Amino acid sequence: MDRRKVLSTGAVTGLAALAGCASGTPSSAAPGSSRTVFNVAAPMLPIVGTSDMFPVRRIYCIGRNYAAHAREMGSDPNRELPFFFQKPSDAIQFVAIGTTADHPYPPLTKNYHYEIELVAALGKGGKNVPVDQALSLVYGYTIGLDMTRRDLQRAMGDEKKPWEIGKSFDRSAPMGPLHRVADVGHFTQGAIALKVNGVTKQSADLNMMTWSVAEQISKLSQAFELMPGDLIYSGTPENVGPVVPGDVMQGSITGLPTLDVRVV
Ligand code: MN
């Protein structure tokens, strides 16, 4: 079979159809357009007080951002440079206000930890954003859990391997709906707490963050171009700990509704 003959066969035109540029071949795609072969859900959060949705692009998380938590993780409590990791945006488990969401205990771990955190949501992007302009990027806030397979995180860290399996797994980001800055202002201080089965486990003040939300945005924007839709988990206070199936967690931040999650 010569080259010209090969080019005229169905195999080649089939490939062209897949690429959305079929010519002379029946196709559901309009000339010059592409069709999506299946749909992937776009992660979104409801915006309180509106019928609008906030589309989520990326989830950044800062590590060890409260001194007492840095100490319990075995780190120098001095102001180490901030470091960040990501969770996939589809790790969000949305928890509606006034409901208790069932959260499946994930596979592979025997030491599943809560970390309660303030989450900032960006409505604007930027690169190399100065600290004194950083909060102007924030569209709103919510309360979130940075659920962590601590045994896997530690094991990978000990081997100098990436943290993903400990931090970035399915449903590892339970969170509530977004509250607009226009409605709730910025959160630079105020109580942050987590109860398990009614017993307080974590209790601190947002003003104890090593790096403020504004500083986090500024630092992140030096490493990544921030975009509208990005979320930032701002770190957890000390006294992280394990949960097991049947436990009910209640996260709270002064000025926001509670986040209620049952491990199942
Ligand atoms: Mn965290």
Residues whose N, C-alpha, C, O or C-beta is under 5 A from the ligand:
A	BS01	MN	I62 E115 D146 G235 T236
